[in-house]
Amino acid sequence: MFFKSFLIKYGEIGIKGKNRYLFEDALVKQIRHALKHVEGEFTVRKEQGRIFAESQGDFDFEEAVEALQRVFGIVGICPVLECDDLPVEELAVTAIDYMNEVYPEGEYTFKVNARRTRKSYPMDSMELNSFLGEKILDAFPKTSVDVHNPQILLNVEIRERIYIYSKIIPGPGGMPVGTNGKCMLLLSGGIDSPVAGYMIAKRGVKLDAVYFHAPPYTSERAKQKVIDLARIVSRYSGPINLHVVNFTDIQLAIYEKCPHEELTIIMRRYMMRIAEHFAVATKSAGLITGESIGQVASQTIQSLAATNEVCTLPVFRPLIAFDKQDIVDIALKIGTYDTSIQPYEDCCTIFVAKHPVTKPNRNIIRRDEEKLALVIEELLQKAIETTETIWIEEER
């Protein structure tokens, strides 16, 4: 039996009230975009609280499922046997053929869950449950009905057409990308920031990203690593504008003029300023970082407060309470981990103090930043003007 359709189940979109159609339309758009990368042609449509993705010919089933599992907003992917309107007896034969094809062992507990939205069909939902259940029991004597905890739940939906399905492949959940605005991700070559971008995108936020490059202290391989990470994240988030900022001169000025124990905090503050500049310019509503409380010296509560101080936009930190292993597990799941651990250092790791301050005093930090007053505005302007913007999207 060859499945040519998928019934797409969504979760919290269903409680959006009068605005639900906006979220459904966004999900349909994202599904169409994802299936463009699959060999074959698909039609995606809404029908009475359901979304269907229907193939127009041959396609790679596994590839299609993999593409749909990267679409935020989907909680379940149901391969569906779709057929024209059938009399009840023919429907029973079709249901038996389905069970024989999908569960050839013929020994299981099951329950029929019929749903009749087309009221002209001669049997209602309860009658269909009883009738189809009896026919399946007759066809497969080793089976039994369990209405409370069946091994197989056979769903039969009577609409303009008839849909039969039993398997639900998990989707990623979340909300369709673009339904909750756009934010700017501070993307490094590490494990954390790609995961942070993924998690915020899962809540329906479109991503752009900024990367701070420091040649010759960081190589072109380090830059390519970040581009590769952005491309992996874009498989879930959609296309990303990656702003590559040349940060070398600013880092050198900080290294020369500021106390070394404050290097990381002061550099981080200027990164946040630059990231916010591009966020405002591109109408992003906030910044995203991969910081987690206490993971390193620059991520203590006092350090985070010091970096927050320079921002007017909100800063979202989805990993804030995560252990490192929690973050690694998600990186492995989404496919960024192997790229993140490649040994090409980003600009943060080059100018690391031997004894960084862990509880920075913001008054002292502001005072020490004044030592940059004669040069910093020019350096900031140069960094912004020489920024390279790269369009990143999933490779087809």
N, C-alpha and C positions, 0 to 999 in steps of 0.2 A: 504494500500500500504506500503510495507516494503522497506525502503531505505537500500541498501547494499553498497553504494559508497558515497564518499565525494570528491567533487572538491575543492582543496585547492587553495585559492587566495593569492598571495604575493604582496607586495607593492614595496618598493624601490629596491628590488633585480632586478626588471625589467629594471632598468636604469644602470646596471653595465657593459653594453657593452660586450666586448669579454670575460670578466671574469664572466659573469653571470652564466655560467654552474657550476662554483665552488660553488657559493652561493646556487644554486638550489640543487646541490648534498649534500651540508651540511644540507639544509632544509629537504631533503628526509631522510637523516640519523637521524635527530632529530625526525621526525614524526614516523619513525619506532621504535625508542627508546621509545617514549611516548606511542605508541599503544601496546608495549609489556606488559604494566601494565593493559591492558584491556582484559577481558575474551573474547576469540575468536582469530581467525587468520586473518591477514590483509596482502595484497600486496600493496606496495607503489611504484608508478612508475611515470616517467616523460613522457609527450607526447606533443610536439609542444607548448611549453610555458605554459603548464598546469601540475599540479601535482594531481594525483588521489590516494586516499586511498580506497582500495576495500576489503570488507570482504569476507572470504571464507566460511562463514556459519553464524550461529546465533551469535549475540553479543549484548551487552548492549549499546543502542544508546546514552543515556544520559552520560554514563561513557566515551564513546569514544569522544563525543563532549567536555566534561570537560578536558580530556587528551590533546586534540588538542588545546584547549584554553590556555594551558600553554606552547605552542611551539612558541618561538620567531621567527619572520619572517612571520608568518601567519597573514593576515589581514582579511580573510574571510573564513568561513567553509560552504560549500554549500552541503546539502544533495541532492544527485542526483538520479533520476530514470535512470538507465542505461539499454539499450536494444540493441538487434541486429539490423542490417540494416533492415529498414522497407520501404515498398512502401509509397507514400505520403498519400494515404487514410488511411492506417493503422497507420501511424504516427499521423494523426489528431485524430483518435479514442483514441490512447494512450495519447495524450495531453489532450483530454477532460476527460479521466479517471483520469489523474493526477490532473486536476483542481477540479474535483468533490470530490476527496479524500482529498486534502489538504485544499480546501476552500469550504466546503459543504454548506455554507450559500447561495452561488450562486448570490450574489449581490455586485458588485465591479467594479471599473474601472481597465482596464488592457492594457498592450501592449505586443506584441510578439517581441522578439529580437532574430532572427535566425542568426546563423553563420555557413556557409558552408565552411569547410576547405577541404572537399573531393569533388573535382570539378566534379566528375562523377555523383553526385546525380542529378536527373532530374530537380529540381527547384533550382534557386539561392536564396540568402538570402532575397532579397526584395519580390520575389514571395512567399516564404515560410511565411514571415510575413503576407502578405495579405491573403493567403489561410488559414493558421491556425487561424488567427484572425476571419475570416468569420465563420469558423466551430465552434469556441468557442462561438461567438455571437448567432449562431443558437441554440446551445445546452443550453445556459444559457441566456434566454431573458432579465433578469434583469441586465445583465452586459452591459458595454459600453466601447468603446476604448478611451483612453486618451494618446496621444503620447508624451505629455509634462510632465505630473506629475501623472502617473498611480499609483494606490494603489498596483498593482501587476505587476511585470515585469517578464514575462515568457521567460526564456532563453532556446533556443533549439540549441544544437551544433551538427552539422553533421560531425563526424569524421569517423574513421574506424567502430566505434560503434556510437550510438546516445545517447546523454545526455540531460535530461530535468531537469531543476531546477528553483526555484524562490526565495527560502529563502536563505539569507546570514547571518550566525551567526558570530558576530564579533570575531576576533582573537586578540591577544595581540599586534600585530605589531612588530616593531623592526627588528633585524637581527639574523640569526641563530647563536646559541652559538658556539664559536670556530672560527668564521670567522674573529675575530679581536683580536686574541691573548689571553693572560691570565694575570690576575692581582691578587694581594693579598689584601683581605678585612680584615680590622681591625674590628672584630666582637665582640660586647659587648652584654650584655643582655638587652639593651635598645630598644627603638622603632626605632631609626634612622638608625643604621648601617645595619640591615637586608634590609630595604628599599633601602639604597644606593647600596647594593649588587645586589638586584633585578634590579635596574635601569641600572646599568652598564652591567649586564648580558643581558639585553634587547638590548643592542647595539652590541651584538655578542661576548662579552668577557667571556671567561671561568674563573671561580672563584676557588681560594683556599682561606683559611681564617686563621687568627691567633687570639687567645683569651688569654687574660692575667688573670691568675687565682692567687688568693692570699690566700691560706689556712694558718691559720685557720680563717682568717678574712672574707673569702668567703667560703660558704658551697659547698658540693657536689651537692646540689640542684641548686645552681647558675650555676655550670658547666653543669649540665644536661639541664638546661634552654637554655644555649647557643647551646648545641648539638641539642636540639629540634628546635631552630630557624634555625640552619644550615640545618637541614633536610627539613624544610618547604621551605627554599630558593632553596634547591637542586631540588625541584619539577619543578622549572623553569630553573635553571642554569645547571642541570646535577650534577653528583657526585662532592663532595668537599673534599679536604684534609684539615682537621681542626687541626692546630697546637696549642696545649694547653701549654702555657708557664707559669711556676711557677715564679711569679713575686714578691713574698713576700719579699725576702731578699733585692732586689733592692729598693722596696718601703720603707722598714724600714731604709735602709741606707740614702735615700734621706730625710726621715722624721727626722732622727737624725742629719744630717750634713748641711742641706740647710735651708734657710729662709722659714718659713711656708707659707707665702703669695705666694711663687713660687713653692709650691709642685706640683700642677697640671701641670704646664707648664713643669717642669723638668721631671716629670714622663712621660708625654706625649712624650717628646723628646726621652727618652730611649725606649719607646714603638715603636716609629717610627724606631729607629735604629735596634731593634730586628726584627720588621716586614720586614724591608728592607733586613736584612740578609737572612730570609727565602724566600723572593721574589727572590733574586738573585740566591739562591741555587736551586730554582725550576723553574728558567727561566721565572719568571713573569716580565711583562714589566712596572708595576707601582703598586702603593698602592691606596687603596680605603678607604675613611672614610665617616662617616655619619654627618660630621660637617656642620653647617649652621651659617652664619655670625650673631654674636651677640646673639645667643641662650643662651649661658652661658659664664662665664668669660674666659674660655679657647678657645672660638671661636670668639673672636674679631679679627679684621684684624691684629692687632699687634701680638696677640697670635698665629694666624695661620702662620704668617711669621716666628715666633720664632720656631715653630715645623717644618716648611718646611726646615729650615736652615740645619738640620742634615741629610736631604735626598739627594741622588743623583738621584734616580728614580723620575719620575713625580708622584704627588699625585692628584688623581681625587676625587672631592667632588661634586657628582651629586645633593646634596640637598642644595648647598651653598646659594641659594636665596629663599628657601622655608620657608613659615610660618609653625609653628608646626602643625596646623590643616591640611595643605597640606600633611604633612608627615603621620599624623595619618590616613588620608583618604586612602592613598596608603597601609599602613599597614593593615587596615581593608580589603581592596580589595584582598590582596595577602595572608591573613590568618595568619600574624605574630603578630598582635596586642595583642590578648588575651594571648599569651605566653610572649610577651615583658613586659606586666604589672604585671606579677607574682612577688610577693614581695621578690625576692631573689637578693640581691645587688651584683653588680660586684665590681672589685677591685678599680675602680676609686672613688666610692662613700664612701669608708671607710676612706681614707686619704684626706678629703676635708678641705681646709683652711677656717677659719671663714671670712677672708677678702682677697680673692685671688686677685692678681695683674691682672688688665685688659689691661694694656698697657705696657707689659714687654719690658725692654730695653735689647736687645740681648747681648750687651757687659757685662752687669751686670749678666745676666743669665749664660753666658760662664764663667765668673769669679767665680760665686758661684758653678758651676759644678766642678770646680777644687778642691773643698773640698772633692770630692769623688775619687780623683785620686789614692789614695792608695788601694782602694778596688774595684772600679767599674769594671775593666777589668776582674777580677776573678769572680765577681758576674754575669757579662754578659755571660761569658763562661759557667758557671754552669747552668744558665737559659737556654741557648741554648742546652747544652748537655742533660739536663733532660726533654726537651720538649717531650710531648706525642703527636703523630700524629694519628688522628682518621679518618678513611674513612667514609664519610657521603654520603648516597644516599637515594632517596625516598623509603619508605617502600612499598613493593608489597602486 
